[in-house]
Each structure stands twice: as structure tokens, then as C-alpha cells.
Amino acid sequence: MKLTWSILATAFAAVSVVNAHFSITFPEVRGPFNEDNEPQFCDGYMEPANRTRFPLTNGFITWESSHSPSTIGVLLSTSASPTSYGDFHTPSGGDQLVVDYFKATGTSGCVRIMPTAAGISGIQNGSNITLQMVYDGGDGKLYQCMDVTLDDQYNIPSDVSANCTKPQGQPPSSSSSNNSGYPTGTGSSGGAVISTAVNGLLGLGLAGVLAVILA
């Protein structure tokens, strides 16, 4: 049985998604970017190493990635030293969001952060908080953390602001938080079919795929 070129093109495109990753360029992250650890809590860094100042009301996160489109959300913890996913959960166990999950396009961008608008208690000038950005380029959730101190007198440097002319993201609605970590309705059976096909091709290896093409 021969596979059509359109099916193969879709499969190869999906295979490339496996390499999707992202990195935060502002504010400073918990530790040096480690691509291999991205699927882990806070990119593999368990303890806050430093805190930087961050605006109390109108801040943003700038990011770069290797894939588009993607699903992005930002979690917030008011714990003095968040060391587990549970520190970023609401009392009911859902994600404590400061930015609702949304679909982003492009391989770079910025996410609007308004801590005081998220309806989370303990947010005020001088608060130590940790932001954890969740990024999914199609092959699973990836994480990076930023430990910051909220400062109503802090202004983001102009050279950084120049990279955020069209911020994305909004504070979560009361019904947006969910246990899955994804916006409601983003799953599809079609994705499962493609995933199955991709897994099959990955199992064949490059030589096997070429054999299928040439058969």
C-alpha cells in the first residue's frame, strides 16, 4: 500500500513538532534555559535562585519559540518558594491562571501580565510571586518560571518594551480554569489520528519511511 505525498507531508510536519520548544527573554527566568528539561516543572529548576522587579499592573513576558501556532497560558503562585505544580493550583485543584490559555501565532511574541486583575488574593505592591509560563507547540506542555517582586514604581526598560508592541493574553474568566491545562474544546480525534500515524513513522525510523515512500 502506497501512502500519498499529502499524507506523508502532514506526517513529516507533525514529526517536526516534536522538536518544538520556547524560551523566555523577559523577565529573567529561574535558571539558564535548558531545552531538555522544558517538560519538567520550572524547566527543571526546583528552588527560586533570584528575584527581579516586575510591574504591579501592566507587565508582560516576552518569548521566542521554534514552532507556530502554539497554546500559551501563565500560572501564578504566591508561595514564598514554589517547588511543585501544586503551588500553582487553586484550592479546588485547577490551574491558578494569571493569563487565560490562548492560541498564539508566530515564533516570538509577548504576553500581557496584569497580576491585580486575576482575582488572586495576596497580590499587592511588594508581593513576591512566581510566574510559570506553559507552552504547547503540539507535542506536550513545556514550562519556565520567573520569580519576581511586584513593584508599582518599576518601569520596564524601553529597549525591552520595544519588543512588545502587540501584547497578547487576558486575565482568566471565572470559568476558564480547568484541570487539563488546555482551553476547553482544543482536543480533536483528528489530532489523535495524526499522532498515531506519526508514531508509526517514528517507529519505522528514517530508513523505514524512505522505504514506504519508494515502495
C-alpha positions in Angstrom: 0.0 0.0 0.0 1.4 3.4 -1.0 1.0 6.5 1.1 0.1 9.7 -0.7 2.5 12.6 -0.7 -0.1 14.7 1.1 -0.3 12.2 4.0 3.5 12.0 4.2 3.8 15.8 4.2 1.3 16.0 7.0 3.2 13.3 8.9 6.6 14.9 8.4 5.2 18.3 9.5 3.9 16.6 12.6 7.2 14.9 13.3 8.9 18.3 13.2 6.6 19.4 16.0 8.4 17.0 18.3 11.2 19.5 18.4 9.1 22.4 19.5 10.5 24.5 22.4 10.4 28.0 23.7 12.5 30.4 25.8 11.6 33.5 27.9 13.5 36.6 27.1 11.9 38.9 29.7 11.8 38.8 32.7 14.7 36.8 34.0 13.9 33.1 34.4 14.7 30.9 37.4 17.8 29.3 35.7 19.6 29.2 32.4 17.5 27.8 29.6 17.7 24.0 29.4 15.8 22.6 26.4 16.0 19.0 27.6 14.3 19.9 30.9 11.4 22.0 29.5 8.7 19.3 30.1 9.6 19.4 33.8 8.4 21.8 36.5 10.0 25.2 36.0 12.4 23.9 33.3 13.9 21.6 35.9 14.8 24.3 38.5 13.2 23.5 41.8 14.2 26.4 44.0 14.0 30.2 43.4 17.5 31.4 42.8 16.9 35.2 42.4 14.0 37.7 42.2 13.8 40.6 39.9 11.4 43.6 40.0 8.2 43.4 37.9 5.3 45.9 37.4 2.4 45.5 39.7 -0.3 46.2 37.0 0.9 46.4 33.4 3.7 43.9 32.8 4.5 41.4 30.1 6.5 38.3 29.3 8.4 38.2 26.0 9.2 34.8 24.5 10.7 33.1 21.5 9.9 29.7 20.1 10.6 27.2 17.4 7.0 26.5 16.4 3.8 28.2 15.4 0.9 28.1 16.3 1.0 27.2 20.0 -1.2 27.3 23.1 0.1 29.5 25.9 -1.0 30.2 29.5 0.6 31.7 32.5 0.2 30.4 36.1 0.8 32.4 39.2 1.9 31.3 42.7 2.0 33.5 45.8 4.1 30.9 47.7 7.3 32.2 49.1 9.2 29.3 47.5 7.1 27.4 45.0 8.6 24.0 44.3 5.8 21.9 42.8 2.9 22.2 40.4 0.5 22.2 43.5 1.9 25.7 44.4 0.2 27.0 41.2 -3.2 25.4 41.8 -6.4 26.9 43.1 -7.9 25.5 46.3 -10.2 23.4 44.0 -7.1 21.9 42.2 -7.4 23.8 38.9 -4.7 25.9 37.3 -4.2 29.3 39.1 -4.1 31.4 36.0 -2.9 35.0 35.6 -3.3 34.7 31.8 -6.0 32.6 30.3 -4.9 29.9 27.8 -4.9 31.3 24.3 -3.7 30.3 20.8 -0.6 32.2 19.7 0.8 32.5 16.2 4.4 33.4 15.2 7.7 32.3 16.7 8.0 35.3 19.0 5.7 37.5 21.0 4.7 38.9 24.3 2.1 38.0 26.9 0.3 40.7 28.9 0.6 40.2 32.6 -1.9 42.1 35.0 -1.5 40.4 38.4 -4.1 42.6 40.1 -6.8 41.7 37.6 -6.6 37.9 38.1 -8.7 37.8 41.2 -6.0 36.1 43.3 -5.6 37.1 46.9 -2.3 38.3 48.3 -1.3 40.4 45.2 -0.1 43.8 46.2 2.9 46.1 45.9 5.9 44.3 47.3 4.5 40.8 46.9 6.9 38.0 45.9 5.2 35.9 43.3 6.3 33.3 40.7 5.0 33.2 37.2 5.1 29.9 35.3 4.5 30.1 31.6 3.0 27.0 30.0 3.7 26.5 26.3 2.4 23.8 24.0 3.7 23.7 20.4 1.8 20.5 19.7 3.9 17.8 21.4 3.1 18.4 25.1 3.3 21.1 27.7 6.6 22.9 28.4 7.4 25.1 31.4 9.6 28.0 32.5 9.4 30.0 35.7 10.1 33.7 36.7 10.5 34.7 40.3 9.6 38.4 40.7 8.8 41.1 43.3 5.9 43.3 42.3 6.8 47.0 42.3 4.4 49.8 41.4 7.3 52.1 40.7 9.1 49.8 38.3 9.1 50.6 34.6 10.2 48.0 32.1 13.3 49.3 30.2 12.4 50.9 26.9 14.7 48.5 24.9 12.6 45.6 26.2 9.2 47.4 25.7 10.2 48.0 22.1 9.8 44.2 21.7 6.2 44.2 22.9 4.1 46.4 20.7 1.2 43.9 20.4 0.8 42.1 23.7 -1.5 39.0 23.8 -3.4 37.3 26.5 -6.1 38.3 29.0 -6.8 37.7 32.7 -8.8 34.5 33.2 -12.6 34.4 33.4 -14.2 32.7 36.4 -14.9 29.6 34.3 -11.6 29.4 32.4 -9.5 27.5 34.9 -9.6 23.7 34.3 -7.6 20.7 35.4 -6.5 19.7 31.9 -4.3 22.7 31.4 -5.8 23.5 28.0 -8.6 25.7 26.7 -12.0 23.8 26.6 -12.5 22.2 23.3 -9.0 22.2 21.9 -8.7 18.4 21.6 -9.8 16.5 18.5 -10.0 13.0 17.2 -8.1 14.2 14.1 -5.1 15.0 16.2 -5.2 11.5 17.6 -5.2 10.0 14.1 -2.2 12.1 13.0 -0.4 11.3 16.3 -0.9 7.6 15.6 0.4 7.9 12.1 3.4 9.9 13.3 4.2 7.4 16.0 4.1 4.7 13.3 6.5 6.6 11.1 8.8 7.3 14.1 8.8 3.6 14.9 9.9 2.8 11.3 12.8 5.2 11.5 14.1 7.2 8.6 15.1 4.1 6.6 11.6 2.6 7.0 9.9 5.9 6.0 12.0 6.1 2.8 11.2 2.5 2.1 7.5 3.4 2.3 7.9 6.4 0.0 9.8 4.4 -2.6 7.6 1.3 -2.4 
